[in-house]
Amino acid sequence: TEHDPRWMATTSKLPDGRFIIKMNARYTAAQRVAFQTMLHEECHVKTWNEFDEHGPRWRACMVGLDMQGAFKAYLLDGYDGSDR
């Protein structure tokens, strides 16, 4: 787990090429926050070599997830997913 109070989560690349995402339980105790944070970090994995860590490729990843409805169920209380 991530213990640094500055971060909700961190992503690191291991020497063997795999990635590890560490979540800070202090900030991600709520399921919807943890889910959104994981999606955020997964976009860091997808765009690992991008110079600006929240640059255009990372933003495009997040927008793509949003367009697929990834955030809808967790951002809208009472959303039942019936329009997927």
N, CA, C and O atoms as a GROMACS GRO file, in nm:
protein
  336
    1THR      N    1   0.083  -0.120   0.000
    1THR     CA    2   0.000   0.000   0.000
    1THR      C    3   0.087   0.125   0.000
    1THR      O    4   0.204   0.121   0.038
    2GLU      N    5   0.029   0.235  -0.043
    2GLU     CA    6   0.097   0.365  -0.043
    2GLU      C    7   0.072   0.431   0.092
    2GLU      O    8  -0.043   0.439   0.137
    3HIS      N    9   0.178   0.478   0.158
    3HIS     CA   10   0.164   0.540   0.289
    3HIS      C   11   0.197   0.688   0.290
    3HIS      O   12   0.171   0.756   0.389
    4ASP      N   13   0.253   0.739   0.182
    4ASP     CA   14   0.288   0.881   0.175
    4ASP      C   15   0.160   0.963   0.166
    4ASP      O   16   0.082   0.944   0.073
    5PRO      N   17   0.137   1.055   0.261
    5PRO     CA   18   0.012   1.132   0.262
    5PRO      C   19  -0.004   1.226   0.142
    5PRO      O   20  -0.111   1.283   0.123
    6ARG      N   21   0.100   1.243   0.063
    6ARG     CA   22   0.090   1.330  -0.056
    6ARG      C   23   0.019   1.262  -0.171
    6ARG      O   24  -0.023   1.330  -0.265
    7TRP      N   25   0.003   1.128  -0.168
    7TRP     CA   26  -0.046   1.055  -0.284
    7TRP      C   27  -0.166   0.967  -0.251
    7TRP      O   28  -0.168   0.898  -0.149
    8MET      N   29  -0.267   0.971  -0.338
    8MET     CA   30  -0.380   0.877  -0.328
    8MET      C   31  -0.335   0.740  -0.375
    8MET      O   32  -0.379   0.637  -0.322
    9ALA      N   33  -0.246   0.740  -0.475
    9ALA     CA   34  -0.193   0.615  -0.530
    9ALA      C   35  -0.067   0.648  -0.608
    9ALA      O   36  -0.045   0.761  -0.650
   10THR      N   37   0.015   0.546  -0.627
   10THR     CA   38   0.134   0.561  -0.710
   10THR      C   39   0.148   0.438  -0.800
   10THR      O   40   0.102   0.329  -0.766
   11THR      N   41   0.212   0.459  -0.914
   11THR     CA   42   0.238   0.351  -1.007
   11THR      C   43   0.388   0.345  -1.031
   11THR      O   44   0.452   0.447  -1.054
   12SER      N   45   0.444   0.226  -1.026
   12SER     CA   46   0.586   0.205  -1.050
   12SER      C   47   0.603   0.090  -1.147
   12SER      O   48   0.521  -0.002  -1.153
   13LYS      N   49   0.712   0.095  -1.224
   13LYS     CA   50   0.745  -0.014  -1.314
   13LYS      C   51   0.854  -0.099  -1.251
   13LYS      O   52   0.957  -0.048  -1.207
   14LEU      N   53   0.830  -0.228  -1.246
   14LEU     CA   54   0.926  -0.322  -1.189
   14LEU      C   55   1.033  -0.356  -1.293
   14LEU      O   56   1.009  -0.339  -1.412
   15PRO      N   57   1.149  -0.404  -1.250
   15PRO     CA   58   1.256  -0.438  -1.344
   15PRO      C   59   1.216  -0.540  -1.451
   15PRO      O   60   1.270  -0.538  -1.561
   16ASP      N   61   1.121  -0.627  -1.418
   16ASP     CA   62   1.080  -0.728  -1.516
   16ASP      C   63   0.973  -0.677  -1.613
   16ASP      O   64   0.921  -0.754  -1.694
   17GLY      N   65   0.941  -0.547  -1.605
   17GLY     CA   66   0.845  -0.487  -1.698
   17GLY      C   67   0.702  -0.481  -1.647
   17GLY      O   68   0.619  -0.413  -1.707
   18ARG      N   69   0.672  -0.551  -1.539
   18ARG     CA   70   0.538  -0.543  -1.481
   18ARG      C   71   0.525  -0.412  -1.404
   18ARG      O   72   0.624  -0.347  -1.372
   19PHE      N   73   0.400  -0.376  -1.375
   19PHE     CA   74   0.373  -0.254  -1.300
   19PHE      C   75   0.310  -0.289  -1.166
   19PHE      O   76   0.245  -0.392  -1.150
   20ILE      N   77   0.331  -0.200  -1.069
   20ILE     CA   78   0.266  -0.214  -0.939
   20ILE      C   79   0.196  -0.082  -0.908
   20ILE      O   80   0.254   0.026  -0.918
   21ILE      N   81   0.071  -0.093  -0.870
   21ILE     CA   82  -0.009   0.023  -0.830
   21ILE      C   83  -0.033   0.010  -0.680
   21ILE      O   84  -0.087  -0.089  -0.633
   22LYS      N   85   0.008   0.113  -0.607
   22LYS     CA   86  -0.011   0.116  -0.462
   22LYS      C   87  -0.118   0.220  -0.429
   22LYS      O   88  -0.108   0.335  -0.472
   23MET      N   89  -0.219   0.178  -0.354
   23MET     CA   90  -0.328   0.266  -0.315
   23MET      C   91  -0.309   0.310  -0.170
   23MET      O   92  -0.266   0.231  -0.086
   24ASN      N   93  -0.341   0.435  -0.142
   24ASN     CA   94  -0.335   0.488  -0.007
   24ASN      C   95  -0.472   0.471   0.057
   24ASN      O   96  -0.567   0.540   0.019
   25ALA      N   97  -0.484   0.381   0.153
   25ALA     CA   98  -0.612   0.351   0.216
   25ALA      C   99  -0.673   0.473   0.285
   25ALA      O  100  -0.794   0.481   0.304
   26ARG      N  101  -0.589   0.566   0.322
   26ARG     CA  102  -0.638   0.688   0.387
   26ARG      C  103  -0.732   0.766   0.295
   26ARG      O  104  -0.828   0.828   0.342
   27TYR      N  105  -0.705   0.763   0.165
   27TYR     CA  106  -0.782   0.841   0.069
   27TYR      C  107  -0.875   0.757  -0.018
   27TYR      O  108  -0.965   0.811  -0.081
   28THR      N  109  -0.855   0.629  -0.022
   28THR     CA  110  -0.931   0.544  -0.115
   28THR      C  111  -1.017   0.440  -0.044
   28THR      O  112  -1.042   0.332  -0.098
   29ALA      N  113  -1.062   0.473   0.076
   29ALA     CA  114  -1.145   0.379   0.153
   29ALA      C  115  -1.281   0.359   0.087
   29ALA      O  116  -1.336   0.248   0.091
   30ALA      N  117  -1.336   0.463   0.028
   30ALA     CA  118  -1.466   0.450  -0.040
   30ALA      C  119  -1.446   0.375  -0.171
   30ALA      O  120  -1.353   0.404  -0.247
   31GLN      N  121  -1.534   0.280  -0.199
   31GLN     CA  122  -1.520   0.196  -0.317
   31GLN      C  123  -1.515   0.278  -0.445
   31GLN      O  124  -1.433   0.251  -0.532
   32ARG      N  125  -1.600   0.379  -0.458
   32ARG     CA  126  -1.601   0.455  -0.582
   32ARG      C  127  -1.474   0.537  -0.600
   32ARG      O  128  -1.429   0.557  -0.713
   33VAL      N  129  -1.415   0.585  -0.491
   33VAL     CA  130  -1.288   0.658  -0.500
   33VAL      C  131  -1.176   0.562  -0.540
   33VAL      O  132  -1.093   0.595  -0.623
   34ALA      N  133  -1.174   0.444  -0.480
   34ALA     CA  134  -1.072   0.344  -0.513
   34ALA      C  135  -1.083   0.304  -0.661
   34ALA      O  136  -0.981   0.292  -0.729
   35PHE      N  137  -1.205   0.284  -0.710
   35PHE     CA  138  -1.225   0.245  -0.850
   35PHE      C  139  -1.176   0.353  -0.945
   35PHE      O  140  -1.105   0.324  -1.041
   36GLN      N  141  -1.213   0.478  -0.919
   36GLN     CA  142  -1.170   0.588  -1.005
   36GLN      C  143  -1.019   0.608  -1.000
   36GLN      O  144  -0.956   0.637  -1.101
   37THR      N  145  -0.962   0.591  -0.881
   37THR     CA  146  -0.817   0.604  -0.866
   37THR      C  147  -0.746   0.494  -0.943
   37THR      O  148  -0.642   0.519  -1.005
   38MET      N  149  -0.800   0.373  -0.941
   38MET     CA  150  -0.739   0.262  -1.016
   38MET      C  151  -0.743   0.291  -1.166
   38MET      O  152  -0.645   0.265  -1.235
   39LEU      N  153  -0.855   0.344  -1.216
   39LEU     CA  154  -0.862   0.380  -1.358
   39LEU      C  155  -0.757   0.486  -1.392
   39LEU      O  156  -0.691   0.479  -1.496
   40HIS      N  157  -0.743   0.585  -1.305
   40HIS     CA  158  -0.643   0.691  -1.322
   40HIS      C  159  -0.504   0.629  -1.334
   40HIS      O  160  -0.428   0.662  -1.425
   41GLU      N  161  -0.472   0.540  -1.243
   41GLU     CA  162  -0.339   0.477  -1.242
   41GLU      C  163  -0.321   0.384  -1.362
   41GLU      O  164  -0.210   0.374  -1.415
   42GLU      N  165  -0.427   0.316  -1.403
   42GLU     CA  166  -0.416   0.229  -1.521
   42GLU      C  167  -0.382   0.309  -1.645
   42GLU      O  168  -0.312   0.260  -1.734
   43CYS      N  169  -0.430   0.432  -1.653
   43CYS     CA  170  -0.392   0.518  -1.766
   43CYS      C  171  -0.245   0.556  -1.758
   43CYS      O  172  -0.180   0.577  -1.861
   44HIS      N  173  -0.190   0.566  -1.636
   44HIS     CA  174  -0.045   0.589  -1.624
   44HIS      C  175   0.033   0.470  -1.678
   44HIS      O  176   0.136   0.487  -1.743
   45VAL      N  177  -0.016   0.349  -1.652
   45VAL     CA  178   0.049   0.230  -1.706
   45VAL      C  179   0.045   0.233  -1.858
   45VAL      O  180   0.146   0.210  -1.925
   46LYS      N  181  -0.070   0.263  -1.912
   46LYS     CA  182  -0.088   0.265  -2.058
   46LYS      C  183   0.002   0.367  -2.126
   46LYS      O  184   0.046   0.346  -2.239
   47THR      N  185   0.029   0.479  -2.058
   47THR     CA  186   0.106   0.589  -2.118
   47THR      C  187   0.239   0.609  -2.045
   47THR      O  188   0.288   0.721  -2.036
   48TRP      N  189   0.296   0.501  -1.995
   48TRP     CA  190   0.414   0.508  -1.907
   48TRP      C  191   0.528   0.593  -1.963
   48TRP      O  192   0.589   0.668  -1.887
   49ASN      N  193   0.557   0.586  -2.089
   49ASN     CA  194   0.672   0.657  -2.145
   49ASN      C  195   0.643   0.801  -2.186
   49ASN      O  196   0.729   0.868  -2.242
   50GLU      N  197   0.523   0.849  -2.159
   50GLU     CA  198   0.488   0.987  -2.192
   50GLU      C  199   0.566   1.081  -2.100
   50GLU      O  200   0.571   1.060  -1.979
   51PHE      N  201   0.627   1.186  -2.157
   51PHE     CA  202   0.709   1.279  -2.079
   51PHE      C  203   0.627   1.348  -1.971
   51PHE      O  204   0.668   1.350  -1.855
   52ASP      N  205   0.512   1.404  -2.007
   52ASP     CA  206   0.424   1.471  -1.912
   52ASP      C  207   0.329   1.366  -1.856
   52ASP      O  208   0.247   1.312  -1.930
   53GLU      N  209   0.340   1.336  -1.727
   53GLU     CA  210   0.262   1.225  -1.672
   53GLU      C  211   0.111   1.242  -1.684
   53GLU      O  212   0.038   1.142  -1.680
   54HIS      N  213   0.063   1.363  -1.698
   54HIS     CA  214  -0.079   1.387  -1.724
   54HIS      C  215  -0.094   1.459  -1.857
   54HIS      O  216  -0.175   1.551  -1.872
   55GLY      N  217  -0.015   1.417  -1.953
   55GLY     CA  218  -0.012   1.478  -2.085
   55GLY      C  219  -0.126   1.433  -2.175
   55GLY      O  220  -0.222   1.370  -2.129
   56PRO      N  221  -0.115   1.464  -2.304
   56PRO     CA  222  -0.225   1.437  -2.396
   56PRO      C  223  -0.262   1.289  -2.411
   56PRO      O  224  -0.380   1.257  -2.423
   57ARG      N  225  -0.166   1.200  -2.409
   57ARG     CA  226  -0.199   1.057  -2.420
   57ARG      C  227  -0.271   1.008  -2.295
   57ARG      O  228  -0.366   0.930  -2.304
   58TRP      N  229  -0.226   1.053  -2.178
   58TRP     CA  230  -0.292   1.015  -2.053
   58TRP      C  231  -0.435   1.071  -2.050
   58TRP      O  232  -0.529   1.000  -2.014
   59ARG      N  233  -0.451   1.197  -2.089
   59ARG     CA  234  -0.585   1.258  -2.092
   59ARG      C  235  -0.675   1.186  -2.191
   59ARG      O  236  -0.794   1.166  -2.164
   60ALA      N  237  -0.620   1.146  -2.306
   60ALA     CA  238  -0.699   1.072  -2.404
   60ALA      C  239  -0.743   0.937  -2.347
   60ALA      O  240  -0.854   0.893  -2.374
   61CYS      N  241  -0.659   0.874  -2.270
   61CYS     CA  242  -0.694   0.747  -2.205
   61CYS      C  243  -0.812   0.769  -2.110
   61CYS      O  244  -0.907   0.692  -2.111
   62MET      N  245  -0.804   0.873  -2.029
   62MET     CA  246  -0.911   0.902  -1.934
   62MET      C  247  -1.042   0.936  -2.005
   62MET      O  248  -1.149   0.891  -1.965
   63VAL      N  249  -1.033   1.017  -2.111
   63VAL     CA  250  -1.153   1.052  -2.187
   63VAL      C  251  -1.212   0.927  -2.253
   63VAL      O  252  -1.334   0.911  -2.257
   64GLY      N  253  -1.126   0.840  -2.304
   64GLY     CA  254  -1.172   0.717  -2.365
   64GLY      C  255  -1.248   0.630  -2.265
   64GLY      O  256  -1.352   0.573  -2.297
   65LEU      N  257  -1.196   0.620  -2.143
   65LEU     CA  258  -1.265   0.544  -2.039
   65LEU      C  259  -1.400   0.607  -2.008
   65LEU      O  260  -1.500   0.537  -1.989
   66ASP      N  261  -1.403   0.739  -2.002
   66ASP     CA  262  -1.528   0.810  -1.975
   66ASP      C  263  -1.630   0.785  -2.087
   66ASP      O  264  -1.748   0.762  -2.060
   67MET      N  265  -1.583   0.789  -2.211
   67MET     CA  266  -1.672   0.768  -2.324
   67MET      C  267  -1.730   0.625  -2.323
   67MET      O  268  -1.839   0.602  -2.376
   68GLN      N  269  -1.658   0.532  -2.264
   68GLN     CA  270  -1.706   0.394  -2.252
   68GLN      C  271  -1.797   0.376  -2.130
   68GLN      O  272  -1.850   0.268  -2.108
   69GLY      N  273  -1.814   0.483  -2.052
   69GLY     CA  274  -1.901   0.478  -1.935
   69GLY      C  275  -1.835   0.430  -1.808
   69GLY      O  276  -1.903   0.397  -1.711
   70ALA      N  277  -1.702   0.424  -1.806
   70ALA     CA  278  -1.632   0.369  -1.690
   70ALA      C  279  -1.659   0.445  -1.561
   70ALA      O  280  -1.657   0.384  -1.454
   71PHE      N  281  -1.684   0.573  -1.567
   71PHE     CA  282  -1.703   0.653  -1.446
   71PHE      C  283  -1.849   0.670  -1.408
   71PHE      O  284  -1.880   0.708  -1.295
   72LYS      N  285  -1.938   0.642  -1.500
   72LYS     CA  286  -2.080   0.674  -1.480
   72LYS      C  287  -2.139   0.611  -1.355
   72LYS      O  288  -2.201   0.680  -1.274
   73ALA      N  289  -2.121   0.483  -1.337
   73ALA     CA  290  -2.182   0.413  -1.223
   73ALA      C  291  -2.129   0.463  -1.090
   73ALA      O  292  -2.199   0.458  -0.989
   74TYR      N  293  -2.007   0.510  -1.089
   74TYR     CA  294  -1.946   0.552  -0.963
   74TYR      C  295  -1.963   0.700  -0.935
   74TYR      O  296  -1.945   0.743  -0.820
   75LEU      N  297  -1.996   0.778  -1.034
   75LEU     CA  298  -2.012   0.922  -1.013
   75LEU      C  299  -2.157   0.964  -0.994
   75LEU      O  300  -2.185   1.068  -0.935
   76LEU      N  301  -2.248   0.884  -1.043
   76LEU     CA  302  -2.390   0.919  -1.034
   76LEU      C  303  -2.459   0.829  -0.934
   76LEU      O  304  -2.478   0.710  -0.959
   77ASP      N  305  -2.497   0.885  -0.822
   77ASP     CA  306  -2.566   0.805  -0.720
   77ASP      C  307  -2.695   0.748  -0.778
   77ASP      O  308  -2.770   0.818  -0.846
   78GLY      N  309  -2.719   0.622  -0.751
   78GLY     CA  310  -2.841   0.558  -0.795
   78GLY      C  311  -2.838   0.511  -0.938
   78GLY      O  312  -2.938   0.458  -0.987
   79TYR      N  313  -2.726   0.528  -1.008
   79TYR     CA  314  -2.717   0.484  -1.147
   79TYR      C  315  -2.725   0.332  -1.151
   79TYR      O  316  -2.652   0.265  -1.078
   80ASP      N  317  -2.811   0.277  -1.234
   80ASP     CA  318  -2.829   0.133  -1.236
   80ASP      C  319  -2.766   0.064  -1.357
   80ASP      O  320  -2.772  -0.058  -1.368
   81GLY      N  321  -2.705   0.141  -1.447
   81GLY     CA  322  -2.636   0.082  -1.560
   81GLY      C  323  -2.725   0.035  -1.672
   81GLY      O  324  -2.677  -0.034  -1.762
   82SER      N  325  -2.852   0.069  -1.671
   82SER     CA  326  -2.946   0.016  -1.769
   82SER      C  327  -2.925   0.069  -1.910
   82SER      O  328  -2.978   0.012  -2.005
   83ASP      N  329  -2.848   0.177  -1.928
   83ASP     CA  330  -2.828   0.230  -2.064
   83ASP      C  331  -2.697   0.184  -2.125
   83ASP      O  332  -2.658   0.237  -2.229
   84ARG      N  333  -2.629   0.088  -2.066
   84ARG     CA  334  -2.502   0.038  -2.122
   84ARG      C  335  -2.526  -0.054  -2.237
   84ARG      O  336  -2.431  -0.106  -2.295
   0.00000   0.00000   0.00000
